[in-house]
């Protein structure tokens, strides 16, 4: 019987990268999971399937505490997963991800955090600055505060959000650069967005030679997290310095060379051969 791989929230083309396996595509939001007698089962409305490998491509979806539980079930199952479930769990929440970057000694952007009723007003800084609420992705839950008057309005909205908030300085950047690593191979891409959110509504992008400084940081993050794939997002200032914003453990591959897909698929094939 051929092994079965569950591609979670992944693009349909991944099936062609595992020709020797049965491949099912499943949305994390719709799936149920059972770990029984050491066997992992993924349950959908159509069927229940025993899983031999997991290809995790969960990106910008609405956060849900159950998603962390799924990662813990995967860890307990011992089923091969890319990235490893332990790595995914360490970066599942934005604050946890930032703590991991600091723990790795990486020069992450300075930020302040507030949690609790009306506490966010205590972390205001001179405008302009950026405020990010909770664990949202894809540009959601983020606002640029340009003046004190705007801050009063934003702070009122954050009070209703009932979540933690992070405040960062606004960077007048030249470009946004993502440095991506799969095992010991590195790629980089510069991106330009339609507004101040550099990686949202991307208007143009270009694959570039990875700057050695960013390769060093990305390698350190990958090794610290025990990841197969990781991407670090930087802003390059007008003066040419790089400021690290965040780490992504399931980065999108659009715009990067085709070789990345084969390299990432091989990570799971190799784990399943062990």
N, C-alpha and C positions, 0 to 999 in steps of 0.2 A: 504494500500500500504506500502511495506517495505521501510524504509529509505535507501538512497543511499550514499555510502561513496566513495570518490575519493582517491585512494592511488597514491600519486604523487612520481614517480621515486622509487617506492618501489619494494621489491622482490615479486615474485608471490605467495609465501606461505602466505602472509598476508590475502588472501581471506578466508582461513580456520579459522581465528581468529574472523571473523564477520559473523557467520552463520545466524543471523537474519536480515542481511542487504544485499542489492544489492551492490556489490563491483565492481568498474571499476578501471582499472590500466591505468594511463596516465603519459606520459613524459611531464615535464614542458616545455621542448624545443618545443613540438609539439602542445600544448594546447592553446586555446583561452578562454577568460572568459567574461561573461556578468553578471552584477548585475542590475536587473530590477525589480521594484516594490517590493524590499526587498528579491527577490529570486536570488540565485546564480546559474549560469549555467556554466558548463564546455563544451566547444565545441571542438570536434575533427573532423577529416575528415569523420568519419563514422556517427556521431550523436551528438546531443546536449542533455545534461543530467542535470536535476536539482539536485543540490548537497545539502545533509543534514549534511555531516561531511567530514572533510579533514584529511587524515593521511599523513603527510608531511615527506618524506624520501629522500629529495633532498640532494645529497652528492657532490662529486667532479666533477662538471660540469663546463664548461666554463662560467665565469661570464657574465651577461647581465643585463643592467639597467632595462629591462622589468620585471625581476624576482622580483625586489623590488616593482614594481607597482602591481604585482599579490598579494604580501603580503598586500599591502594597501587595495586592493579590498576585500581580505579576512577579514581584520579587519573591514571594513565598513559593510560587509554583516552580521557579527555576527554569522556566521556559526561556530560550534565547530571545533577546529583545534588542533592537537597535533604535535609539540609544539604549543602554542598559536601564532597566526600570529604576535602579538606585540613583543613576545620574538624573533621570527625568524628575524624580521626586525631589532632588536637591534644588532644582530650578523651577519647580512647578508654580511657586509664588514669586512675585517680583521682588519682594523684600528678601526672601531666601536667596534668590539669584544674586542680588546686590551684596548680601553678606558673604556668599561664596567668592565673589570677585575680590572683595576686601581680604578674605581669608587667604586667597592666593597671592596677595601682595600686589594686585594690579591697581593702576592709577585711575580708579573709577571717579566719575564726576562727583564733586561735593554735593551732598543733599542733606536735608533735614526731614524728619518724620514726625507726624502727629497722629495720635489715636485717642478718641474720646470726644465727648460733646464739646463743641466749640473750641477744641484745642488747636485747630488748624490756624487760628488767628495768631497764635504764639510763634509761628515759624515764618511769618512774612519777612521779606527782605526787600531792599530797594528795587523798584521796578526798573527795567523789565525782568521778569522771572517766569519760570514754567512750573505749573502745578500739575501733579498726576495723582489721580485718586484710584486706589485699589489695584487689582491685579488684571486690569484690562489690557488688551493688545490691539494692534492694527490702528493705532492713532486714537482710539476711544478713551474717554476719561482723562483727557489732557487739555490744558488751556494755557494760553500765553497771556500773562497779566502785564499790561503796558503802563498802567497808572494806578495810583492809590484808589481812585474811585472804582476802577474795574475790580480791584481786589475785594472790596466790600461786597460786590455783587457775586463774585465767584465764591467767596467764603460762605455766603448764605446758602448757595447751592450745595456746597460740600457738606454743610451741616445736615442736609436732608439725605445725603448719600449713605450715611452710617457706615463708613469704612475709613481705613487709614488713608492719609494723604502724604505725598512727598513733594517737597519744593526744591527746585534746582535753579541755578543761575541760567539765564538765557545766553546762548553762545552765538555771537555773530560769526557764523561759519562760512568757510569757502566752499566746502563740499562735505558730503556724507560718504564715508567709506566703510564697507563691510568686508571684513577679512574672515574667510571661511576655511576651516580645516576638516579634512576627512583623513583620519589616522595621521600619517606624516606628509600629506600633500596639502598644499595651500593655494588658495585663489583669493582674489580681491576684486571688488566692484565699487566704482564711484556712482553715486545716485543723486539726482536732483528732483525734488518734489515741487508740487504746484504752490505750496505755501511754506510756512515756517517749519512744519513737520517734514523733516527731510526725507523720510522713507514712506510717506503717504502720498497717494496719487502721483506716483513717479512719472515724470515727464520724459526723462532720458536717463540712460544708464550705460556704463562702459566697463568692460572687464579690463583691469589694469594689472601691471606687475605688483605683487604684494610688497608694500614697504617693509623692509627688514624689521623695523621697530614693531610694526603691527604683527608680523609673523611671530616674533618672540613672545608678545603678549598672548596671542591666540594659542600658541603651543602650550604656554604655561596654564592657561585656562582649561584646555583639553586634558592635559595630564592631571591637573588638580581634580577635575570632575570625573575622570575615568571615562571620558566620552569617546564615541566613535566619530561623531560629527559635532561641530560647534561653530558658531559664527559670532564674532564680536563686532559691535557697531560703534564707530568713532565719528566724531566731528573734527574736521581739520579747520583750525582757526585761520583768520586772515594772516596771522604771523607764521603759519606753517606748523604749529604744534597740534598734536592729536589728543583729544579728550574722549575717554571711554564712557559710553552711555550705558550699555547693557550687553548681556550675553543671551544668545538664542540657541536652545538645544534641539530645536526642530526647524532650522531655517529653510525658507523657500529656496528653490534651486533655479527658478525662472531667470533666464538671461545668462546663466553660467554655462560653461561648455558641457556637452553631452557626457564627457568622461566622468563627471561627478556622480551621475546616476548609477553608472556601472560600479564605480568605486564604493558607493554607499550600499548597493545591493550585495556586493561581495562581502561586506562586513557581516551581514546576517547569514549569508551562505556559509561563511567560515565558522561562525559561532555554532551553527547547526551541525557542522561536521565534527565538532569536538566530542 
